[in-house]
Amino acid sequence: MATDHRLSARVLGETRDRWPLMTLYERFEQVVALTLSVVIAVVIVIALVQLLHGIVPLVLGGALDPLDHDVFQALVGAIMTLLIALEFKHSIVRVALRRAGIIQVKTVILIALLALSRKFVILDIVATNAATIAALASATLVLGVVYWLLRERDDRVARSDVVPGGTLGSRPGAAASGPAPPATAK
């Protein structure tokens, strides 16, 4: 909890320092990002309290059977919902820290993959028709491939920014031109 407090203080401090330099739209973006971050944090805390309120009495009373398929689905589904909300909040905090633009495609795809994974965990395969399962599986596969392609692109760009001296970004146009040609011996 102390880490969250320090992060919040840092975000607010950086925002206060950069506020005079921001355009009107950047200020609007910052206010929206900080407000959303607070709202999502409150929702996460409420969901966590409700999850604990429902599970702790069952655990203490010995009524919780995690080997029961329905119980397992509900428990993991609730936990994954919290993880999805945490990842969503983390992406908004990155925007508030001005480390990323408002839309991070990789983050959106990652959240969608988490949501689809949650759907597969809570899915009742007996009541769900095969076409729905196939559509969900196809969407998961496509999103996975897109995420992998974006990660490969980012890795390639990062490698092209590294020059033999070990410094980053010192070669002009490195990200656009690809890796440096091999050095020739003289």
C-alpha positions as CSV (number, residue, x, y, z in Angstrom):
1,M,0.0,0.0,0.0
2,A,2.9,2.3,0.7
3,T,4.1,1.8,-2.9
4,D,0.7,2.9,-4.2
5,H,0.9,6.0,-2.1
6,R,4.4,6.8,-3.3
7,L,3.3,6.2,-6.9
8,S,0.3,8.5,-6.5
9,A,2.4,11.2,-4.9
10,R,4.9,10.9,-7.8
11,V,2.2,11.0,-10.4
12,L,0.7,14.1,-8.8
13,G,4.1,15.7,-8.4
14,E,5.0,15.1,-12.0
15,T,1.6,16.4,-13.2
16,R,2.0,19.5,-11.1
17,D,5.5,20.2,-12.5
18,R,4.5,19.7,-16.1
19,W,1.1,21.4,-15.9
20,P,2.3,24.8,-17.1
21,L,4.0,23.2,-20.1
22,M,0.9,21.2,-21.2
23,T,-1.5,22.2,-23.9
24,L,-5.2,22.5,-23.1
25,Y,-5.8,19.0,-24.6
26,E,-2.9,17.5,-22.7
27,R,-4.3,18.9,-19.5
28,F,-7.7,17.5,-20.4
29,E,-6.1,14.1,-21.1
30,Q,-4.3,14.2,-17.8
31,V,-7.4,15.0,-15.8
32,V,-9.4,12.3,-17.5
33,A,-6.6,9.7,-16.9
34,L,-6.2,10.6,-13.3
35,T,-10.0,10.5,-12.7
36,L,-10.4,7.2,-14.4
37,S,-7.5,5.8,-12.4
38,V,-9.2,6.8,-9.1
39,V,-12.6,5.4,-10.3
40,I,-11.1,2.1,-11.4
41,A,-9.1,1.8,-8.1
42,V,-12.3,2.3,-6.2
43,V,-14.1,-0.3,-8.3
44,I,-11.1,-2.8,-7.8
45,V,-11.2,-2.3,-4.0
46,I,-15.0,-2.8,-3.9
47,A,-14.7,-5.9,-6.1
48,L,-11.9,-7.3,-3.9
49,V,-13.8,-6.6,-0.7
50,Q,-16.9,-8.4,-2.2
51,L,-14.8,-11.3,-3.3
52,L,-13.2,-11.6,0.1
53,H,-16.6,-11.2,1.9
54,G,-18.0,-14.0,-0.2
55,I,-15.0,-16.4,0.0
56,V,-13.5,-15.9,3.6
57,P,-16.7,-17.2,5.4
58,L,-16.8,-20.2,3.0
59,V,-13.1,-21.0,3.6
60,L,-13.4,-20.6,7.4
61,G,-16.5,-22.7,7.5
62,G,-15.0,-25.4,5.3
63,A,-17.8,-25.1,2.7
64,L,-15.5,-24.0,-0.1
65,D,-14.5,-26.9,-2.3
66,P,-12.1,-25.6,-5.0
67,L,-12.2,-29.1,-6.6
68,D,-15.8,-28.5,-7.5
69,H,-15.9,-27.4,-11.1
70,D,-18.5,-24.7,-10.6
71,V,-16.8,-23.3,-7.6
72,F,-13.5,-23.2,-9.3
73,Q,-15.0,-21.5,-12.4
74,A,-16.6,-18.8,-10.2
75,L,-13.5,-18.3,-8.1
76,V,-11.0,-18.0,-10.9
77,G,-13.4,-15.9,-13.0
78,A,-13.7,-13.4,-10.1
79,I,-9.9,-13.3,-9.7
80,M,-9.3,-12.9,-13.4
81,T,-11.8,-10.0,-13.5
82,L,-9.8,-8.3,-10.8
83,L,-6.6,-8.9,-12.8
84,I,-8.1,-7.4,-15.9
85,A,-9.2,-4.3,-14.0
86,L,-5.7,-4.0,-12.5
87,E,-4.1,-4.2,-16.0
88,F,-6.5,-1.6,-17.2
89,K,-5.7,0.7,-14.3
90,H,-2.0,0.1,-14.9
91,S,-2.4,1.2,-18.6
92,I,-4.1,4.4,-17.4
93,V,-1.4,5.1,-14.9
94,R,1.2,4.9,-17.7
95,V,-0.8,7.6,-19.5
96,A,-0.9,9.7,-16.4
97,L,2.9,9.4,-16.0
98,R,3.2,10.5,-19.6
99,R,5.1,7.4,-20.5
100,A,2.7,6.4,-23.2
101,G,0.1,7.9,-25.5
102,I,-3.6,7.6,-24.7
103,I,-4.0,4.4,-26.8
104,Q,-1.6,1.5,-26.4
105,V,-2.5,-1.1,-28.9
106,K,-0.5,-3.9,-27.2
107,T,-2.2,-3.1,-23.9
108,V,-5.6,-3.2,-25.4
109,I,-4.9,-6.5,-27.1
110,L,-3.4,-7.9,-23.8
111,I,-6.6,-6.9,-21.9
112,A,-8.7,-8.5,-24.6
113,L,-6.7,-11.7,-24.4
114,L,-7.1,-11.7,-20.6
115,A,-10.9,-11.2,-21.0
116,L,-11.1,-14.1,-23.5
117,S,-9.1,-16.3,-21.2
118,R,-11.5,-15.5,-18.4
119,K,-14.4,-16.3,-20.8
120,F,-12.9,-19.7,-21.5
121,V,-12.5,-20.4,-17.8
122,I,-16.1,-19.5,-16.9
123,L,-17.6,-20.9,-20.1
124,D,-20.1,-23.7,-19.7
125,I,-19.1,-26.0,-22.6
126,V,-22.3,-28.1,-22.3
127,A,-24.6,-25.1,-22.7
128,T,-22.5,-23.3,-25.3
129,N,-22.7,-24.2,-29.0
130,A,-19.6,-25.2,-31.0
131,A,-19.8,-22.2,-33.3
132,T,-19.5,-19.8,-30.3
133,I,-16.5,-21.7,-28.9
134,A,-14.9,-21.7,-32.3
135,A,-15.5,-18.0,-32.7
136,L,-13.9,-17.3,-29.3
137,A,-11.0,-19.6,-30.1
138,S,-10.5,-17.8,-33.4
139,A,-10.6,-14.4,-31.8
140,T,-8.0,-15.6,-29.2
141,L,-5.7,-16.9,-31.9
142,V,-5.9,-13.8,-34.0
143,L,-5.3,-11.5,-31.0
144,G,-2.4,-13.7,-29.9
145,V,-0.8,-13.5,-33.4
146,V,-1.3,-9.7,-33.5
147,Y,0.2,-9.3,-30.0
148,W,3.2,-11.5,-31.1
149,L,3.7,-9.4,-34.3
150,L,3.6,-6.1,-32.3
151,R,6.1,-7.5,-29.8
152,E,8.4,-8.7,-32.5
153,R,8.2,-5.2,-34.1
154,D,9.0,-3.5,-30.9
155,D,11.9,-5.9,-30.2
156,R,13.3,-5.3,-33.7
157,V,13.0,-1.5,-33.2
158,A,14.8,-1.8,-29.8
159,R,17.6,-3.9,-31.3
160,S,18.0,-1.4,-34.1
161,D,18.4,1.4,-31.6
162,V,21.4,-0.3,-29.9
163,V,24.7,0.6,-31.5
164,P,28.0,-1.2,-31.0
165,G,29.2,1.2,-28.3
166,G,26.2,0.2,-26.1
167,T,24.3,3.5,-26.3
168,L,20.7,3.7,-27.2
169,G,19.3,6.0,-29.9
170,S,22.5,7.7,-30.9
171,R,22.3,6.6,-34.5
172,P,20.0,9.0,-36.4
173,G,17.0,7.3,-38.0
174,A,17.8,4.0,-36.4
175,A,14.2,3.0,-35.8
176,A,13.2,3.6,-39.4
177,S,16.2,2.2,-41.2
178,G,16.6,-1.2,-39.5
179,P,19.7,-2.7,-38.0
180,A,23.1,-1.2,-38.7
181,P,25.2,-2.8,-41.5
182,P,28.0,-5.0,-40.3
183,A,31.3,-3.3,-39.6
184,T,34.1,-4.0,-42.1
185,A,37.6,-4.7,-41.0
186,K,40.3,-2.2,-42.2
